[in-house]
Amino acid sequence: MSAPLHAPDAPAATLFVRTQRIEDPVDLLEHVPAEVSGAWIRHGQGVVALGTAWSVQTTGPHRFTAASAAFREMADRARVDDEVRVRTSGLISLGSFSYADASQRPSTLMVPRALLGVHDGEAFLTVVGVDEEPSLPTSWRDLFPSPPVSAAGPDQFDLEADHTPEEYQALVQEAILEIHAGRAAKVVLSERTTVRSRVPLEPAVLLTRLARAYPSTWVYHLEDVVGASPEMLAQTEDGRVFSRVLAGSRPVADDGELDEVDRRAFRADAKERSEHAFAVDSVVDRLAGLAEEIEVSPEPFVLRLPGLEHLASDVSARLRNGTTSLDVASRLHPSAAVSGTPREEADEIIARLEPQDRGGYASPVGWMDARGDGQWAIALRMAHLVDDRTVVMQAGGGLVAASDPVSEHAEALAKCRPMLRALRGESSA
């Protein structure tokens, strides 16, 4: 059974939520506070948060359901005054869930004390009071001033992977042998790299660097995770759901792009197409019962990111009444893009070959409003924040029968590059 582990407010606490329009243009990335408690940013839009007004932590196989129920019970009591009424204004929660049912890391859903947001060029401030009306600042800049710039050099870090290249490639080969033996059709294996800094690391600085370098990704931070995900697991709005599936990757040197000949070969590669098809099918199959009129990109397209290109497909559908974004994320997690096919068999192989709990890696991270609409990305291109000088990066790739251990190791390393560059303060160009 899953049950809430921790809610800092009394069970019957009432949240008073007030959202005001900000008349002046706001560059969100210029106002990420040093004490940031959460963030969700893409193309310079989204939210940054301060403090916690309400939160719930859950574990176990029903952690999504338990967190969602606690939030909706609280939302039913909340008193909301929202003069802006755009996406992410009013009452919203930020969430980070753990990958495995048996994970010791709690999953968290929380409502910030204050939130600065930008949506379609419209800026707003949300403040939240617990059992009383919130106090409004004289200016929104009192809560969200421009933070000082922090820099770290490439000589200030020590890196240590969980395995040597030879050891990791041997694990990849073991997974491929499991596939050849018929125990799974696809397995997604990952590697962890611990980064120790000689200077303090600031989440606000890391997420700002990621958002500037990778604007087309969903940049997130909550609790112990920070990253820049290219993969949308479940986005819902006005009764529709959207999911972007990535599976099949090509690293590119020096943050370049594949030339057209190589890109055509990538799109036609049987191994990559097979891996991608497993991931798309897993999303479509799991939407059954929650959605109707499911539509899928007729052919995979290539999503280009600095130093890495992916095969991508978009899936959209009409949701059944009463279905929330977190309901969809729970049903889709883990997709074949981060687990494998069949899911149970792939996760069993992962549990044997990966010595550490995945924690928040490859799991849903995002936000949900009081109506149940929201966005949940897959926590990729990420790091776990261990302490103020230590992070653990994690990345991997999908394995099928035709996979090559050396190439798969290179792909895992390439997927760590965004976080490593953010840590070093390097540009993606």
N, C-alpha and C positions, 0 to 999 in steps of 0.2 A: 504494500500500500504506500501511496505518496501522501504526505501531509505537510502543511506549511511548517517550516522549521523556525522561522523568525519573522515577526512583524513588529517593528519598533513602536507603533502606535497601538493604543487600546483597540480591541476588535470593533468597537462601535464608534471609533473616531470618525468625524465628519470633515472632509476636505472642502475648503472654500477656495475656489479657483477663479482667478481674474486675469483676463488677457486684454491688453491694451495695444492699440496700433502705435507704431513708431513712424512719425511722418518723414523723418530723414532717411535717405538710403543707408543701408548697413552692409558693410563687408564682414560677413560672419567670421571669416578666418582671421580677421584683425581683432577679434574679441573673444577668443577662447581663453577662459580664465585659468590661471595656474592651478586652482583648486577644482578644476572641471570634474564633475561626477558622472558625466555621460555625454555622448555626442553621436550624431547621425548626420552626415554631410555628403552631398553629391552635387557636382557642378556649382559649388559655392552656396548651395541652398540646404536647408535642414534645420537642425537644432543643436545648441550646446546647453548644458545643464549645470546647475550648482545645487549642492546639498541634496537631501532626501527628506521628503515629506511623508512618504509611505513606502513600504516595501514588503515583499514576501519572498521567502526562499523555500524551495521544494526539492525533493529528491525522488528517485525511484521511477518505475515505469509510467506512473500517472502524473509526473511532475508538471507537464503542460496543462492538463486538466485542472489540477489543484491550483496552480498559479492563476489561470484564467478565471476560475470560479471566485477566488479571493479578490481579484481585481474588479470583477463585475459586481460583486456584492458591495465593495467600497464605492464604485462608480454610481451605483443606484442611490447612495446616500449623499453623494457630493453635490455641492451647490456651485454652479458654474456660471460666470458672467463673462461671456466671450464676445467682444465687439468686433472681432476680426472675422471669425468663422471661415477659416481656410484650413487646409490640411496641416496637421500638427499643432494648430492653436487649440485653446481650451485644455481639457483634461486628457493627457496622454501618459502612457507608461513606456519606459525603456526596459528591454529585456535581454538577457543572455542565458541560454540554456546549455546544459552539458550534453555531450555526445551520447554517452552510454547510460542505460537504465541503472547499471550498478555503480556509476561514478560516485566517488566520495565528494566531488566538488558540487556544492549546491547550485541550482539554477535560480536566477534572480529576476523578479519583475519589480520595478520601482517607479515612483512618481517624484520628480525633482521638486525642490523648494522654489527654484526659479529657473526660467528657461528663456533663452533668446532664440528667436526663430526668424527664418526668411523663407517665404514661399511665393514663387512667381514674382519676385521682386518686391513683395510686400513684407515689411519687417514688423515684428511684434514682440512684446514682453509678456510672459506669463509668470505670475507669482502665486504661491499656494500657502494658505494658512491651515493649521490643524486645530479644529474646533473653534476657530475664530477667523474673522476677516483678515486677510494678509495685509501687511504694511507695505505700502508702495514707496519706492525710492523717489527722491527728488528728480533723478535722471536715471535712465536705464544704464548709463555708463558707470553709475556708482556700483552696480553689480557686475558689469561686464566691461571693465576698462581694457584698453589696449595693453596686452602683456609685454614684458621685456623679451627681447630675442635671446635665445639660448643657442649655443653652438658647441659641437663636440667634434674632435678631430679623429681621423681613422686610426691613429696610434693609441687611442684611449680605450680599446676594447680587446678582450680575449675571447676567442670562440672555441667551443668544444662540442662536437657532435656526439650523439649517443653511440655511434658506430664509426669505425674507419670506413673508407670507401669500399674496401673489399668485404667487410662484414655486412654493410648494408646491401651491396649487390648480391651477396649470398642469401640474404633474407628475401630479396626480390625473386631470386631463382627458386627458393623454397615455395613461394606463393605461386609461381608459374607451374611448378611441378604439381601443386594441389589442383590447379586448373586442368592440366593435362590428365590428371587422375579422375577428372569428372566431379570433383567436390564443389566446384563453383565455375561459373563462366567468366566472371570478372571479380577482381579483388583490388581495393584501393589501399595501398600501403604508404605510410608516412614516416618521416624522420624528424627528430628533434635536435635542435642545436642551441646550447646554452651560451648566452652572451653576457659577459661580466664587464662592467664599465668601471673605469677609474674615477669617473665623475658621476654625480647624481643624474638619473634619467627622469625626464618630466613627460608624463602622458600627454599633456597639452601640446608640448612641442612636437612629439612624435605624430600625433594625429593631424596637426596643422601641416607638417611637412608632407605627410601622405596625401592629404587633401589637395595640396598645391601640385604635387608631382603626378598624381593619378586622379584627375578630376572626374573621369567617367566611372570610377568605381564607387561603391558605397563605403565610405570611411566611418568607422564605428569605434566607440569606446564605452565600456561599462565594467565595473568591478575590476577583474584581472585580465581583461582582453582588450587589445587594440589592434586594428588592422584596416585593410583596404580591399574589400571583397568585390570581385567582378561578377559574382553569381547571385541572382535574386531567386530565393527559394519560393516565396509566396508574397505577392503584393495584391491587396484587395482594395476595391473602391467601387461604391455604387453597385454592389451585387456582382461584380466581375472579379476574376482572379487572373493574375499574370505570373508566369514563372519563366526564368531564363536558365536554360540548361547548358552547362559547359562540360565537355568531356572530349578528350583528344587535344593534345598540346604540342607546340613546336617552339623550343627555345631559339632565340635569335641573338647573335652576338652584338655587343655594343649598343644595345637598345634600338637596334634597327628594325627593319621589316623584311619579311620574306619577299624575294622577287616574284614576279608573276608566275614564272615556270615552277618554282618551288611551292608557291601557294596552291596552284592547280594540282600539283602532285599530293600536297597535304590533304586537300579536300577529297581526293580520289583514293587515298591510302586505305586499303581494306582493314588494316588493324585499327586505325583511328576511327573509321566509320563504324566498325563493330563496337568499339568501346563507347562511342557516342550514342549509338542506337540503344544500348542497354540502359543508359542514363535517361534518355527520352521516354522509353517504354515504362521505366519505373515511375516517372512522374504521372504519365497518362493513366497507368493502371491504378495508382493510388488516389487519383482524383475521383474515381468511380465512387458513387455514394455521396460525395460532397458537391459535385458540379455536373453540369450538363452542357451540351453543345461545345465540346472540347475541340479546339483548333490548334494545329501544330504547323510550324514553318514547313513548307513543302520540301525544302532541302536545307541542310545545315549551312550556315554562313560563317565566315571567319571574323572573329572578334580580335581586333589588333590592340595590344597593349605594349608599352615599352619593354622590349626584350622577350616577349612571349606572345604567341598567337594561339587562339583556341577555336575549335569547332563549336558553334553555338546554335541552339534552336530556341525559339520562343513558343511557349504554350499558353493559351488563354482559354477561359471557359466562363460560363454563367454559374454563379454559386447558388445553391439551394438556400432558401430563407433561413436566417438564424445562424448561418455558418460564419465564424470569425476568421480573421487572418491567422490567429494562433491555432485554431482548429486545423486549418490547411497546413500550416508549418509542421504541426505535430504529425499529421497523416503522411506528409512527404518525407519527413526526416527518419532515418538518413536515406537520401536518394542513392541510386547506383553511382552517381558522380563522386560520392565520397565514401561509399561503403563497398558496393559490389552487387553481384547477381548470382544466385538468389541472396536476398539480404541477410537472412539468418545464418546461412552457411558462410557468407563472406565475413560477417562480423565475428564469427567463431574463429576463422583463420586469422583475422586481424588481432583478436585478443591473444592468440598464441604467439604471433610474430612480433607484435609491438609490446615491449615490456612495460610501458607506462600508460596510465589512464590518459585518454585524449582530452579530458577536461572540457574546455570550451571550444576546442579546435573542431572545425568541420560541422558545427552545430548551429542552430538558428540564433541570430542576433538581430535586434531591430526594435520596432516600436508598435504600439497598438493604442487606438483611441477608445473612448467610452462606447462608441457604436460597434466596436470590433474590427473596424478597418485598420490597416497598417501595412508595414513592410517588414519582411524577415529575410535577410540575406543569409548565406552560409558563411560562417566565420573562417575565411581563408586569407592568405597573405597576411598572416597574423603573428602575434606573440602573446604569451602569457606574461604578465607583470608579476614577478616573484617578490622583489623588494626594490628599493629605489636605485639599486645598481645592477640588478640582474633581471634579464628577460629570457624566456625560452621560445624561440621561433619553432614553428612546425609547418611542414609542407610535404606533399607527396604526389602520387599520380596513380592513375588507373592501369591495372595490369590485365592483359588478356593472354591467350595462348601464344600469340606472336610477339610478345613484348621482349625487349632486350634489356638486361640488367644495367648495362653501362648507360644506355640512353635514358632509362628511367631514373637513374641516379642524377644525371645531368639535369633532367626536368625538375626534380625535387630541389636541387640547388638553385636553379633559375627562379623558382617560385619564392625563395627566401630573399631574393635580391631587393624587392621593394622595402621590406622592413629593415634590412641591413643598411640600405642607403638612408632611410629615415633616421636610424640610429647614428649614422656617421654625419648627417647633415649634408649629404651629397644630392645634387640634382639628378633627375632621371634622364636628362639629356646627355 
